[in-house]
Amino acid sequence: MILITGAAGQLGTDLCELADGLGLKSLGVDRSTLDITSPGDVAAILAGKRYDAVINAAAYTAVDRAEEESDLAFRVNRDGVRNLAEACVSHSIPLFQVSTDYVFDGKSERPYREDDPVAPLGVYGQSKWEGEEAVRASGVD
């Protein structure tokens, strides 16, 4: 069983449909079911079933509004991701974290690669980058 967070969003919806089309058992949850900013909520949902993987499509994605709502952007994109990563580590569940090209400055003439240097230009990109760093620091697979 695959847990897909952010299932009500554009990416989450597509991931749930893809899993279904491939015949994979999945559980799609949105923020009404799972608040990733709550360590207790995250721990509870992972303790309830044995998941083969977690795909995190949950995110604060209002790029322009993030400048005014930076606390919320960081709470979801950094702290929520950290909660997922730490819970996945404790349950030995692989985590797939979806990021964004907003972690880069947009000046490259070629498509970005994972190992390119980051240079976020705003709160949204910075919050997503710090979420990536939280995943790396957790040691999750």
Residue frames as qw, qx, qy, qz and C-alpha x, y, z in Angstrom:
[[0.000, 0.891, 0.454, 0.000, 0.00, 0.00, 0.00],
 [0.403, 0.221, 0.012, 0.888, 1.27, 3.45, -0.94],
 [0.124, -0.778, -0.444, 0.427, 0.26, 6.52, 1.06],
 [0.342, 0.427, 0.289, 0.786, -0.15, 9.60, -1.13],
 [0.154, -0.609, -0.400, 0.668, -0.40, 12.91, 0.71],
 [0.102, 0.439, -0.173, -0.876, -1.92, 15.99, -0.90],
 [0.303, 0.242, 0.888, 0.245, -4.41, 13.81, -2.75],
 [0.254, 0.797, 0.496, -0.231, -6.85, 16.68, -3.34],
 [0.027, -0.752, 0.273, 0.599, -4.25, 18.77, -5.16],
 [0.647, 0.623, -0.273, -0.344, -3.35, 18.61, -8.83],
 [0.284, 0.500, -0.818, 0.025, -0.28, 16.40, -8.43],
 [0.344, -0.126, 0.834, -0.413, -1.83, 14.25, -5.71],
 [0.745, 0.362, 0.255, -0.499, -4.92, 13.63, -7.81],
 [0.630, 0.584, -0.463, -0.219, -2.76, 12.59, -10.77],
 [0.062, 0.423, -0.883, 0.196, -0.64, 10.30, -8.59],
 [0.554, 0.050, 0.685, -0.470, -3.72, 8.59, -7.17],
 [0.774, 0.489, 0.023, -0.402, -5.12, 8.07, -10.67],
 [0.434, 0.597, -0.672, -0.068, -1.78, 6.75, -11.88],
 [0.207, -0.273, 0.887, -0.310, -1.52, 4.30, -8.99],
 [0.692, 0.243, 0.484, -0.477, -5.06, 3.12, -9.66],
 [0.698, 0.598, -0.225, -0.324, -4.36, 2.74, -13.38],
 [0.318, 0.525, -0.786, 0.069, -1.29, 0.64, -12.58],
 [0.814, -0.260, -0.492, -0.169, -3.28, -1.56, -10.22],
 [0.370, 0.194, -0.616, 0.668, -1.34, -0.38, -7.16],
 [0.435, -0.704, -0.558, 0.069, -3.05, -0.26, -3.81],
 [0.275, 0.252, -0.191, 0.908, -2.89, 3.29, -2.52],
 [0.224, -0.757, -0.560, 0.251, -4.48, 5.55, 0.02],
 [0.246, 0.476, 0.104, 0.838, -4.78, 9.18, -0.97],
 [0.335, -0.685, -0.509, 0.399, -5.17, 11.65, 1.88],
 [0.192, 0.700, 0.096, 0.681, -5.65, 15.40, 1.87],
 [0.124, 0.315, -0.481, 0.809, -5.26, 17.94, 4.66],
 [0.651, -0.363, 0.012, -0.667, -8.75, 17.21, 6.01],
 [0.960, -0.136, -0.237, -0.051, -7.54, 13.66, 6.73],
 [0.812, -0.194, -0.099, 0.541, -3.85, 14.30, 7.46],
 [0.008, -0.992, 0.105, -0.066, -2.29, 17.54, 8.64],
 [0.836, 0.233, -0.250, 0.430, 1.40, 16.96, 7.88],
 [0.087, 0.662, -0.326, 0.670, 2.30, 19.90, 10.13],
 [0.699, -0.514, 0.255, -0.427, 1.10, 17.82, 13.10],
 [0.151, 0.434, -0.886, 0.066, 3.70, 15.24, 14.17],
 [0.458, 0.008, 0.769, -0.446, 0.96, 13.37, 16.05],
 [0.745, 0.460, 0.120, -0.468, -1.27, 13.12, 12.98],
 [0.509, 0.591, -0.603, -0.166, 1.61, 11.88, 10.87],
 [0.076, -0.317, 0.913, -0.246, 2.66, 9.31, 13.47],
 [0.606, 0.147, 0.590, -0.513, -0.93, 8.09, 13.82],
 [0.765, 0.496, -0.079, -0.402, -1.54, 7.50, 10.13],
 [0.441, 0.538, -0.718, -0.022, 1.75, 5.64, 9.68],
 [0.217, -0.238, 0.865, -0.385, 1.16, 3.53, 12.77],
 [0.701, 0.176, 0.326, -0.609, -2.26, 2.46, 11.54],
 [0.914, 0.384, 0.092, -0.098, -1.17, 0.42, 8.49],
 [0.638, -0.331, 0.472, 0.510, 1.93, -0.99, 6.89],
 [0.485, 0.836, -0.021, -0.256, 2.84, 1.19, 3.93],
 [0.856, 0.156, 0.208, 0.446, 5.35, 0.21, 1.27],
 [0.395, 0.154, 0.097, 0.901, 6.07, 3.87, 0.53],
 [0.024, 0.807, 0.390, -0.443, 4.89, 7.41, 1.16],
 [0.387, 0.387, 0.335, 0.767, 4.70, 9.90, -1.70],
 [0.132, -0.630, -0.376, 0.667, 4.44, 13.46, -0.45],
 [0.222, 0.480, 0.467, 0.708, 2.49, 15.67, -2.84],
 [0.270, -0.869, -0.400, 0.113, 1.22, 17.89, 0.00],
 [0.485, 0.021, -0.008, 0.874, 2.62, 21.39, -0.18],
 [0.066, 0.816, 0.234, -0.524, 1.95, 25.06, 0.27],
 [0.574, 0.230, 0.526, 0.584, 1.99, 26.10, -3.40],
 [0.149, 0.947, 0.283, 0.027, 0.77, 29.71, -3.48],
 [0.694, 0.166, -0.017, 0.700, 4.07, 31.04, -4.81],
 [0.104, 0.583, 0.027, 0.805, 3.29, 34.77, -4.70],
 [0.576, -0.694, -0.129, -0.413, 1.26, 34.64, -1.50],
 [0.856, -0.206, -0.308, 0.361, 4.10, 32.80, 0.26],
 [0.349, 0.390, -0.203, 0.828, 5.90, 36.13, 0.57],
 [0.370, -0.498, 0.109, -0.777, 3.12, 37.32, 2.89],
 [0.882, -0.332, 0.049, -0.330, 2.39, 33.94, 4.48],
 [0.405, 0.564, -0.703, 0.155, 5.96, 32.79, 5.02],
 [0.390, -0.323, 0.735, -0.451, 5.21, 31.16, 8.38],
 [0.845, 0.189, 0.322, -0.383, 2.57, 28.96, 6.80],
 [0.713, 0.589, -0.368, -0.101, 4.75, 28.14, 3.78],
 [0.179, 0.526, -0.783, 0.280, 7.61, 27.01, 6.02],
 [0.585, -0.178, 0.616, -0.496, 5.27, 25.15, 8.38],
 [0.897, 0.298, 0.183, -0.272, 3.97, 23.03, 5.50],
 [0.733, 0.623, -0.270, 0.033, 6.94, 22.82, 3.10],
 [0.253, 0.558, -0.696, 0.374, 9.70, 22.42, 5.68],
 [0.355, -0.296, 0.691, -0.555, 8.23, 21.35, 9.01],
 [0.862, 0.135, 0.185, -0.453, 5.51, 19.11, 7.57],
 [0.761, 0.473, -0.444, -0.015, 8.04, 17.41, 5.34],
 [0.080, 0.480, -0.764, 0.424, 10.35, 16.92, 8.33],
 [0.650, -0.142, 0.505, -0.550, 7.45, 15.30, 10.22],
 [0.913, 0.299, -0.071, -0.266, 6.85, 12.89, 7.36],
 [0.555, 0.556, -0.595, 0.171, 10.54, 12.07, 6.97],
 [0.142, -0.424, 0.746, -0.494, 11.09, 11.41, 10.66],
 [0.776, -0.010, 0.398, -0.490, 7.97, 9.24, 10.92],
 [0.857, 0.421, -0.255, -0.154, 8.98, 7.30, 7.81],
 [0.287, 0.544, -0.732, 0.294, 12.41, 6.67, 9.33],
 [0.397, -0.285, 0.692, -0.531, 10.86, 5.35, 12.54],
 [0.829, 0.183, 0.380, -0.366, 8.63, 2.96, 10.54],
 [0.415, -0.259, 0.740, 0.461, 11.28, 2.06, 7.90],
 [0.537, 0.668, 0.514, -0.037, 9.11, 3.38, 5.08],
 [0.435, 0.082, 0.330, 0.834, 10.66, 4.98, 1.97],
 [0.129, 0.794, 0.322, -0.498, 9.60, 8.58, 1.33],
 [0.446, 0.372, 0.438, 0.687, 9.34, 10.18, -2.08],
 [0.093, -0.705, -0.253, 0.656, 9.45, 13.95, -1.69],
 [0.454, 0.657, 0.422, 0.428, 8.29, 16.12, -4.58],
 [0.322, -0.493, -0.056, 0.806, 10.11, 19.42, -4.92],
 [0.373, 0.877, 0.281, -0.112, 10.05, 22.28, -7.42],
 [0.639, 0.396, 0.085, 0.654, 12.25, 24.12, -9.87],
 [0.147, -0.926, -0.052, -0.345, 11.69, 27.20, -7.69],
 [0.751, -0.574, 0.094, 0.312, 14.66, 26.03, -5.60],
 [0.619, 0.085, 0.292, 0.724, 16.77, 27.33, -8.51],
 [0.051, -0.562, -0.071, 0.822, 17.19, 30.89, -9.74],
 [0.601, 0.670, 0.400, -0.171, 15.89, 30.23, -13.26],
 [0.109, 0.845, -0.354, -0.386, 19.07, 31.39, -15.02],
 [0.528, -0.214, 0.773, 0.278, 20.19, 28.05, -16.39],
 [0.416, 0.436, -0.448, -0.661, 20.17, 27.55, -20.15],
 [0.444, 0.070, -0.874, -0.185, 19.61, 23.80, -19.71],
 [0.737, -0.488, -0.336, -0.326, 17.23, 21.71, -17.60],
 [0.293, -0.675, 0.547, -0.399, 18.25, 21.55, -13.96],
 [0.700, 0.044, -0.709, 0.077, 19.69, 18.41, -12.40],
 [0.714, -0.628, -0.310, -0.009, 19.40, 17.27, -8.81],
 [0.726, -0.326, -0.103, 0.597, 23.02, 18.17, -8.08],
 [0.268, 0.621, 0.123, 0.726, 22.87, 21.73, -9.48],
 [0.210, -0.100, -0.481, 0.846, 23.42, 24.47, -6.90],
 [0.081, -0.749, -0.655, -0.050, 20.22, 25.91, -5.49],
 [0.168, -0.032, -0.093, 0.981, 19.44, 29.62, -5.29],
 [0.001, -0.682, -0.731, -0.023, 15.79, 30.16, -4.37],
 [0.139, 0.333, 0.114, 0.925, 14.56, 33.66, -5.16],
 [0.456, -0.442, -0.051, -0.771, 11.58, 33.71, -2.81],
 [0.511, -0.312, 0.600, -0.531, 9.91, 32.23, 0.23],
 [0.929, 0.152, 0.055, -0.332, 8.20, 29.42, -1.69],
 [0.749, 0.475, -0.441, 0.136, 11.45, 28.14, -3.20],
 [0.043, 0.532, -0.673, 0.512, 13.33, 28.54, 0.07],
 [0.685, -0.224, 0.447, -0.529, 10.65, 26.66, 2.02],
 [0.952, 0.242, -0.087, -0.168, 10.71, 23.80, -0.49],
 [0.521, 0.559, -0.569, 0.304, 14.52, 23.69, -0.37],
 [0.233, -0.455, 0.659, -0.552, 14.49, 23.52, 3.41],
 [0.887, -0.028, 0.218, -0.405, 12.01, 20.65, 3.13],
 [0.834, 0.419, -0.354, 0.061, 14.44, 18.81, 0.88],
 [0.203, 0.557, -0.644, 0.483, 17.18, 19.41, 3.41],
 [0.611, -0.322, 0.467, -0.552, 14.96, 18.05, 6.19],
 [0.969, 0.154, -0.040, -0.191, 14.48, 14.85, 4.20],
 [0.634, 0.513, -0.498, 0.294, 18.24, 14.51, 3.68],
 [0.099, -0.533, 0.604, -0.585, 18.97, 15.17, 7.36],
 [0.809, -0.227, 0.231, -0.490, 16.43, 12.54, 8.46],
 [0.161, -0.376, 0.905, 0.116, 18.26, 9.70, 6.74],
 [0.751, 0.291, 0.436, -0.402, 15.02, 8.34, 5.28],
 [0.480, 0.019, 0.749, 0.455, 15.30, 6.01, 2.29]]
